[in-house]
Amino acid sequence: MALLDLTRFGRAAPRFLDMAPAQADFARAVIDGLSRPEKQLPCAFFYDSIGSALFDKICDTPEYYPTRTEISILRDDGEAIAQRLGRAVQLVELGSGSSLKVRLLLNQLEAPMGYVGLDISRDHLRMACERLAADYPTLEVTAICADYHDEVPIPPPRDGMPRRRVGFFPGSTLGNLTPPHAEAFLARWRHVLRFGGTEGGGMLIGIDLRKDPAILEAAYDDAAGITATFNLNLLARINRELDGNFNLAAFRHLALWDADRGCMSMYLVSRLNQIVRVADQRFAFLEGEAIHTEDSFKYTIEGFQAMARRAGYTPAAVWTDPDGLFSLHWLEA
Ligand SMILES: C[S@@+](CC[C@H](N)C(=O)[O-])C[C@H]1O[C@@H](n2cnc3c(N)ncnc32)[C@H](O)[C@@H]1O
């Protein structure tokens, strides 16, 4: 019996490219971060399958305004946004998570040539892209598990050259980088988006805006404690994957607005003096000592556009919600 070539019917399973960082990178980053005088852990490691599922739950909390606000902008201004992106584009989503917001774009775009979801959370990415491919049967879907700080070769669609390549980076995930790193990141991806032979691409990027610190602190410390569980999952992941013995009850979640740096910062604070083991290393914690786990920088529209210009882009359009909580920028590459 001949196997059906489902690609002919537009119902292929997504292409899956696995360039995930090695487990040794996780171990190295944890040992290095906990050995520093001011302990820290890289926020990319929040996202294993459990962390990604917890992030989706955070998005549903009443306090976490960014997700529903960005969705409302994509809904209200979807037509204008799609016009800016243009027809026959290859859409590359960075930190694609559950690939939910992109559906609002896909519903508006004219004849997109392909979708590439790029995320570090392997199983979550795979399932999200499988769901997307099932719901958009004529769309060519590619899932790439990788760290977007690495050089990631993006394959062109199988069915020919797109008119241009467009990056989609929602969720204000860029805010997890310090402004100099964010600028360098944008500049590096600009070269990927301007790839040979196409009409010059662009980036559609969601950026959270500066606001009353009380709104921000509530968003990063919801009453149901889901963000706290998300933060603590990093220690649970170290226990699971690196033979750690963190007692999660001995740490508490803390989220603070840092007015000097313009960011929300998250910490895990030791409730007592304690020694923790990770692999074959031991780390001493004093009562009140913190592990810095995440920064989320907030911008003004003008401040973000100035940074995008320095990274080589032309900020060509911006959409916001009526309360000015969140912004979605179209940057020509
Ligand atoms: C704040 S969540 C946003 C998810 C989704 N894009 C949204 O807007 O709701 C950040 C996403 O980026 C991914 N991510 C974080 N660091 C990453 C890295 N270094 N490389 C690739 N993906 C990363 C996470 O797995 C997660 O899905």
The ligand as a Gaussian input file, in Angstrom:
#p B3LYP/6-31G(d) Opt

LIG

0 1
 C        6.530000      35.578000      27.873000
 S        6.328000      34.067000      27.016000
 C        5.387000      34.633000      25.606000
 C        4.651000      33.532000      24.908000
 C        3.796000      33.983000      23.722000
 N        4.628000      34.472000      22.631000
 C        2.833000      35.047000      24.132000
 O        2.957000      36.175000      23.644000
 O        1.946000      34.761000      24.926000
 C        7.948000      33.852000      26.349000
 C        8.093000      32.712000      25.348000
 O        9.415000      32.758000      24.817000
 C       10.044000      31.485000      24.950000
 N       11.467000      31.740000      25.214000
 C       12.004000      32.319000      26.311000
 N       13.330000      32.426000      26.185000
 C       13.649000      31.882000      24.980000
 C       14.866000      31.699000      24.277000
 N       16.051000      32.087000      24.805000
 N       14.821000      31.145000      23.051000
 C       13.640000      30.742000      22.507000
 N       12.452000      30.880000      23.128000
 C       12.449000      31.452000      24.348000
 C        9.336000      30.794000      26.089000
 O        9.413000      29.393000      26.006000
 C        7.918000      31.338000      25.966000
 O        7.134000      30.542000      25.134000

